Amino acid sequence: MCADMENIVTDKELDRGRNMFRTIFGPRYGEELSQQLHEGELNRIAMCRIAPEIWELDGIDIKTKILCVIGISAAQKLEVSYFIRAAIFHGIPRRAIEHVMLLAGLAGGCPAALLAGRRIDDAFKFDELMNKKYSKMKN
């Protein structure tokens, strides 16, 4: 990147990006994911300026947004684990996630939905491990 791009994102914008991650993914996993804000200027601009603008829109609630992202990602054969973990944090029932996967299968093809569906168990196991790790750190 150009030298003049180095400091294009302000501290306030970095905080906004971190807060977005915490809001979507919860405080622990959101903080972990916010470390990617230091992986290049393009990523910083996308995650500190563009993404918060979209996630902060008030037309639909956060749970619906997360379910939409899961369905779109599944249909496009993109990584869905992050957003399944977000769904778990926000208390979205496993059954709702599975139903979104079925809809993704209708829209994007069954193989895409089945591939994404495999990530549900992985995400629930990851969440359980994170909770155990956090509990040990607290004690």
N, C-alpha and C positions, 0 to 999 in steps of 0.2 A: 504494500500500500504506500501511497505518497506520504511524505513526512507531515504534510499539513493535515492529514486525516487522523494522525495519531491521537489527538485529544478532542476529537469531534463530538464525543459523547461526554456530557457533564456528569459530575458526581450526583446531582439530583436525578438525572436520567438513569444512571446506574442503580440508584436506590429504587427508582420506579420499576426497573426490570427485576430486581431482587424481590420486591414486594409482589410483583405479578407471579413469579414462580412460587412464592410462599402461599399466595391466595389460591392458586390452582392446585398445587401439589402438596400443600401442608407445610408446616414450619421446618420439619426435619428434611424431608426429601426435597422440598423447594429450595432450601439452603444448599443442599448438595448439587442440585441441578444449576443453581445460579452461578456456580463456579465456571460454567461455560461462557459466562459473560466476558471472560478474559481470554477467549480463544479467537482473537482477530476482530478487526474493526467492523467488518461486514456483519458478523454475528452480533456485535455490540449494538450496531444501529438497528438491526432487525428486532432484537430482543428487548431493547431499551426504549425504542421510539415507536416502531410499527406495531409490534405485537401488543403492547399495553393499550394502544388506541383501540384495537379490535376487541381485546378481552374486556375492556372497561365499558364497552357499549352496553346500554341498559335495556335493550329490547327483549332479551331473554335471560333467564337465570343461569348461574354458573353450572348447575348440574346438566341442564339442557345443552349448553355449549360443549361440555365435556362429552356427553353422549354423541353429539353431532361429530365432534372430532374423531371419536372412536370409529363411528360408522364410515366416515369419509376415508380415514386412514386405512381401515380394513379393506374397503372397496378398492383402494389404490395400491394395496399390498405394501403399505408403509408400516413402519414400526408403531405398534399400538400400546406397548407395555407401559410407557410413561403415563399415558392417559387412562389406562385401566387403573394404575396406581392412584391417579387423581380421583377417579370415580370411587375407589375404595375409601380414600380420605374423606370424601364428601358424603359417604354413606349411601352411595347408589347401590342398590341391591344387585347381586350377581346375576339374578334372573333378568334384570333390565339390560345389563351389559350383553348377556347372551341374546336377548331379543334384538338388540341393535346389530349384533353380528349376523343374525338371520336376515335382517333387512339389508345389510351390506351385501350378503350373498345374493339376494334378489337383484340388487342394483349393480353390483360389481362382479358377479360371478361367484358361484359356490366355492371354488378353490381358494379364492381370496379370503372369504369369510372363515373357512375352516382353518386356514393358515393363521389368521388373526386369533381365532378362537383358542388355539393352542397357548396363546399368551395369557389367557385368563388365569389358568392355574399357576403359571409362573409369577404373575403379578400378585396373586393372593399369598403365595409362599414368600415372596420378597417382602411384602408388607408385614407378614408375621415375623420374619427375621429382623426387620428394622425395629419393630416394636419390642422384641426381646433385647436387641442391642441397646435401645434407648432405656429400657427398664434397668438393665445392668449398669448403665452409666449413671442413672439416677441414684442407685443404691450405693 
